[in-house]
Amino acid sequence: MRQLSGLDASFLFLETPQMPMHVGALHLFELPRGYRGSYVRDLRRHVEQRLPLLPVFRRRLWWMPLNLANPAWVDVAPDLSQHIVEIKLPKAAAGADALQALEAQVGLLHPVLLDRSLPLWKMHVFTGLAPGPDGRKRVGVYTQLHHAAVDGQAAVALANTLLDVTPQPRTIEIVRSTRRKVFRLSMAEMLRGALGNEIAQVSRIVRDLPSTVGTLSGAARTAVGSSALFGLRKGRVSNLTLAPATPFNVSVGTGRAFAAVSLPMAELKALGKSMGATINDMVLAVCSGALRSYLQGRGVLPKKSLVAAVPISLRAAGDTSSDNQASMSVISLGTHLPDAGARLAHVKAATAAMKSAMGSVKSILPTDYPSIGVPWLLEAATALVGKTRVADRLGQVTNVTISNVPGPPVPLYMAGARMLTNYPTSIVVHGMALNITVQSYDQSLDFGLMADAAAAPDVKALADAITAEFDALRALRVDAGAAPAPAAKPAARVRRATGADSGKKRTSARAASPSQAAGKPVAKRTAKRAAKTAAATAGEGVAPRRSAARRKPARA
């Protein structure tokens, strides 16, 4: 019996009509020149051929008696006509901006819960979009996956199975599994499996208790000694502090607003390198400035820095399983600082403090635990929080979720169509009505901003502020004396060029390299300038850090 882990099952028990617990992505696809078929039919055939390699698509929930413990997965033969559906957009969409039309559709569809009697996934194929600049037809695809079935990195691995690196789908040798399929469970099997899992979890806790206590004691001594966790020493940034009140820290309803924006990956990476910052640092700094601008423009910017909840992966290298293996850290964003360089320095210090505090603890963070009775407690607590709207009155530890998931660095295709965008869609919860998830794809960083429709109906303005903050960080290099980099792909809500246009873009990106190299002599001066500005503004000095090791490209 494949019982869900405690972490996986929690996404089921926390789910309500106000808090759907599915994640996914919005894609814009370009169809081959002269295409005259039905893409939804082609996509169904494509998925059907890959089903043996997609266990997430072939299993559904089997609930325990009286919901006593976590449910289990059982096999099922999915009806793809129920999971891959076509939505014909109104004629007005043919003359409108394609991305805006798709953003509106995601806002409408995201609040709809997935059917728990079926495998927990769905693909919506949007037809009737305006053609691309070269006249090729385009379709949108909004994919939904329940968080109980996958985490961010598992979703990327799943996409790598579905997608190809060429328009012609690759031939995949499928080795049939020898595992006996289980389509239903008897009462005896369920109870025996649940009790066996409980015994195993309790035994593991007892066995690991000495090492866990030792690890926590060591981490506490390190944190207190270095003040890295609480920021008690002068010149340190504190991550553990109550977050200030913002319009995002409220109870959420059933409405959603979604916006998307893209930034050029190569330029952001080079910009970060010149300032001693990692890609993660740059993403957080861009979000920090955008949030400051958005809140300041509405007269509700807190004097205290906003705090972000940032997921961290607990997945071992090479682990491609689909279950959730992640935890959460907190990062101070420096939104109280008016200078972009000071905010970047603040973020670098905050991420360094988080890594120092979480490094040793990461290995003991649990993703599974005893579950008998837990479903009742979680469901009751979630219902109580929603009905009483307690999130409107209680202080919060964090203001917003910001997640950065590495994705494929090359163009990909699905059922012969080229994927142009890969905007993530994620979850908002009571107390945090805004989620910003970022994923790299091809030559871009694609930002997906999901918000409660009442808390941030104008979330598109926040997406535009992300572009403006990127320009502000880019200007830091110019101010520091570096030659300005050639204009790259427009950052604001791009539609990736294809054909001859895409060739020009790549040439432009390559041409930027010498200019970026010319900026290297001022890298140290830029980092020192940012640190001094931060110290002068908030009493926080930061030493430049080396960039994180380059990630290996994901294999499609």
Secondary structure, 3 states (H helix, E strand, C coil): CEECCHHHHHHHHCCECCECCEEEEEEEEECCCCCCCCHHHHHHHHHHHHHHHCHHHHEEEECCHHHCCCCEEEECCCCHHHHEEEEECCHHHHHCCHHHHHHHHHHHHCCCCCCCCCCCEEEEEEECCCCCCCCCCEEEEEEEEECCCCCHHHHHHHHHHHCECCCCCCCCCCCCCCCCCCCCCCHHHHHHHHHHHHHHHHHHHHHHHHHHHHHHHHHHHHHHHHCCCCCCCCCCCCCCCCECCCCCCCCCCCCEEEEEEEEEHHHHHHHHHHCCCCHHHHHHHHHHHHHHHHHHHCCCCCCCCCEEEEEEECCCCCCCCCCCCEEEEEEECCCCCCCHHHHHHHHHHHHHHHHHHHCCCHHHCCCCCCCCCHHHHHHHHHHHHHHHCHHHCCCECCCEEEEEECCCCCCCEECCEEECCCEEECCCECCECEEEEEEEECCEEEEEEEEECCCCCCHHHHHHHHHHHHHHHHHHHHHCCCCCCCCCCCCCCCCCCCCHHHHHHHHHHHHHHHHHHHCHHHHHHHHHHHHHHHHHHHCCCCCCCCCCCCCCCCCC
